[in-house]
């Protein structure tokens, strides 16, 4: 009778052990067991490629991550940061925050930079930092270019470009010197 119950209990114990291992692995992957210091950055906008889990850096070294991003009623963005508690004492309370990217098309991250005269107090849990600058994205430049071009009358643009081309036509031909293929030099 004991062997008839032992086999199903062993199977149940194996399934429970596998479930616990998977749950712990997922928790470790999501940093569920890591303590962090919550800090909020309020910025005019977050940018298109700013995602949760983006890096938070101080002088190029990672000190935390973006936990979440919220849109505020006034159109601004609130970036909730999770700062490593071991590094929070190295960050001054009056730190500046910029939203930037490493490349034009790259994803964004939060760059913390100490001011010229850093505060003696360090960053604390719940502190709100005002975002200083958000890197301009290609779509913003394109949108502004389209709005400028939509206000230009095509006939006037054509007339202006034609006048420029006409004025430059004589300059290019008069200042050009032919290359001598026989000597391999410019004629003097």
C-alpha positions as CSV (number, residue, x, y, z in Angstrom):
1,X,0.0,0.0,0.0
2,X,2.9,2.4,0.7
3,X,4.3,2.0,-2.7
4,X,1.0,2.8,-4.3
5,X,0.9,6.2,-2.6
6,X,4.6,7.0,-2.8
7,X,4.7,7.1,-6.6
8,X,1.9,9.8,-7.0
9,X,3.4,11.8,-4.1
10,X,6.8,11.7,-5.7
11,X,5.3,12.9,-9.0
12,X,3.4,15.7,-7.2
13,X,6.6,16.8,-5.3
14,X,8.5,16.9,-8.6
15,X,5.8,19.0,-10.3
16,X,5.7,21.4,-7.3
17,X,9.6,21.6,-7.3
18,X,9.6,22.5,-11.0
19,X,6.9,25.1,-10.5
20,X,8.9,26.7,-7.6
21,X,12.1,26.8,-9.7
22,X,10.3,28.4,-12.6
23,X,8.6,31.0,-10.3
24,X,11.9,31.9,-8.7
25,X,13.7,32.1,-12.1
26,X,10.9,34.5,-13.4
27,X,11.1,36.5,-10.2
28,X,14.9,36.9,-10.5
29,X,14.6,37.8,-14.1
30,X,12.1,40.6,-13.3
31,X,14.2,41.8,-10.3
32,X,11.2,41.0,-8.0
33,X,13.6,40.2,-5.1
34,X,15.8,43.3,-5.5
35,X,15.3,46.3,-3.3
36,X,15.4,49.6,-5.1
37,X,15.1,53.3,-4.2
38,X,12.1,54.9,-6.0
39,X,12.8,58.3,-7.6
40,X,10.7,60.2,-10.2
41,X,11.8,62.3,-13.1
42,X,9.2,64.8,-14.5
43,X,10.0,65.7,-18.1
44,X,8.3,67.6,-21.0
45,X,8.2,64.3,-22.8
46,X,9.7,60.9,-22.6
47,X,10.5,60.3,-26.2
48,X,9.3,57.6,-28.6
49,X,11.9,55.0,-27.8
50,X,11.9,55.3,-24.0
51,X,10.8,52.0,-22.5
52,X,10.5,50.6,-19.0
53,X,13.6,48.7,-18.1
54,X,15.7,51.4,-19.8
55,X,19.0,52.2,-18.1
56,X,19.6,55.0,-15.6
57,X,23.2,56.1,-15.7
58,X,25.4,58.5,-13.7
59,X,28.6,59.5,-15.5
60,X,28.2,56.6,-17.9
61,X,27.8,53.9,-15.2
62,X,24.5,52.2,-14.7
63,X,22.9,53.1,-11.3
64,X,19.3,51.9,-11.9
65,X,16.6,51.4,-14.4
66,X,13.3,53.0,-15.5
67,X,10.6,51.1,-13.6
68,X,7.6,52.7,-15.4
69,X,6.5,55.7,-17.4
70,X,3.3,57.6,-16.9
71,X,1.6,60.3,-18.9
72,X,0.6,63.3,-16.8
73,X,-2.6,65.4,-17.4
74,X,-0.6,68.5,-18.3
75,X,1.2,66.6,-21.2
76,X,4.4,65.9,-19.3
77,X,5.9,62.5,-18.6
78,X,6.7,60.9,-15.2
79,X,9.5,58.4,-15.3
80,X,9.6,56.3,-12.2
81,X,13.2,55.2,-11.6
82,X,14.4,52.3,-9.5
83,X,17.9,53.2,-8.2
84,X,20.3,50.7,-6.7
85,X,20.4,51.3,-3.0
86,X,24.1,50.6,-2.8
87,X,24.8,53.5,-5.2
88,X,22.2,56.0,-4.0
89,X,24.6,57.6,-1.5
90,X,26.9,58.5,-4.4
91,X,24.2,60.6,-6.2
92,X,23.7,64.2,-4.9
93,X,20.2,65.4,-4.1
94,X,20.4,68.2,-6.7
95,X,21.4,65.9,-9.6
96,X,20.3,66.9,-13.1
97,X,18.4,64.4,-15.3
98,X,18.5,64.3,-19.1
99,X,16.7,61.8,-21.4
100,X,19.1,60.9,-24.1
101,X,20.2,58.2,-26.5
102,X,23.5,56.8,-27.6
103,X,22.6,57.0,-31.3
104,X,20.1,58.9,-33.5
105,X,17.9,55.8,-33.8
106,X,18.8,54.2,-30.5
107,X,16.6,53.6,-27.5
108,X,16.7,56.3,-24.8
109,X,18.0,56.2,-21.3
110,X,18.1,58.6,-18.3
111,X,21.5,60.3,-17.8
112,X,22.0,61.7,-14.3
113,X,24.7,64.3,-14.0
114,X,25.9,66.0,-10.9
115,X,25.7,69.8,-11.0
116,X,28.9,72.0,-10.8
117,X,28.3,72.3,-7.1
118,X,26.8,69.0,-5.8
119,X,24.7,69.0,-2.7
120,X,26.0,67.4,0.5
121,X,22.8,65.5,0.8
122,X,22.3,62.4,-1.3
123,X,19.3,61.3,-3.3
124,X,16.5,60.0,-1.2
125,X,13.5,57.7,-1.8
126,X,10.5,59.5,-3.3
127,X,12.5,62.5,-4.5
128,X,11.2,64.2,-7.7
129,X,13.8,65.5,-10.2
130,X,12.9,67.9,-13.0
131,X,14.1,66.6,-16.4
132,X,16.4,69.2,-18.0
133,X,16.6,68.0,-21.7
134,X,15.2,65.4,-24.0
135,X,17.1,64.4,-27.1
136,X,15.4,65.5,-30.3
137,X,14.2,62.5,-32.4
138,X,14.2,62.2,-36.2
139,X,10.4,62.2,-36.3
140,X,10.3,65.5,-34.5
141,X,12.7,67.1,-36.9
142,X,10.7,65.7,-39.9
143,X,7.4,67.0,-38.3
144,X,8.9,70.5,-37.9
145,X,10.3,70.4,-41.5
146,X,6.9,69.4,-42.9
147,X,5.2,72.3,-41.0
148,X,7.7,74.8,-42.3
149,X,7.5,73.5,-45.9
150,X,3.7,73.5,-45.8
151,X,3.7,77.3,-45.3
152,X,5.9,77.9,-48.3
153,X,4.2,78.6,-51.6
154,X,5.6,76.3,-54.3
155,X,5.6,79.0,-57.1
156,X,7.7,81.3,-54.9
157,X,10.1,78.5,-53.9
158,X,10.5,77.6,-57.6
159,X,11.2,81.2,-58.4
160,X,13.8,81.6,-55.6
161,X,15.6,78.3,-56.5
162,X,15.6,79.3,-60.2
163,X,17.2,82.7,-59.3
164,X,19.9,81.0,-57.2
165,X,20.7,78.5,-60.0
166,X,20.9,81.3,-62.6
167,X,23.3,83.3,-60.5
168,X,25.5,80.3,-59.8
169,X,25.6,79.1,-63.4
170,X,28.1,81.6,-64.5
171,X,30.3,81.3,-61.4
172,X,30.8,77.6,-61.9
173,X,32.0,77.8,-65.5
174,X,34.2,80.8,-65.1
175,X,36.1,79.5,-62.1
176,X,36.6,75.9,-63.3
177,X,40.0,75.0,-64.6
178,X,40.4,71.9,-66.7
179,X,42.5,69.1,-65.5
180,X,45.3,68.2,-67.9
181,X,45.2,64.5,-68.5
182,X,48.6,64.6,-70.3
183,X,50.5,66.2,-67.5
184,X,48.3,65.1,-64.6
185,X,48.3,68.6,-63.1
186,X,46.2,71.7,-63.1
187,X,47.3,74.2,-65.7
188,X,48.9,77.3,-64.3
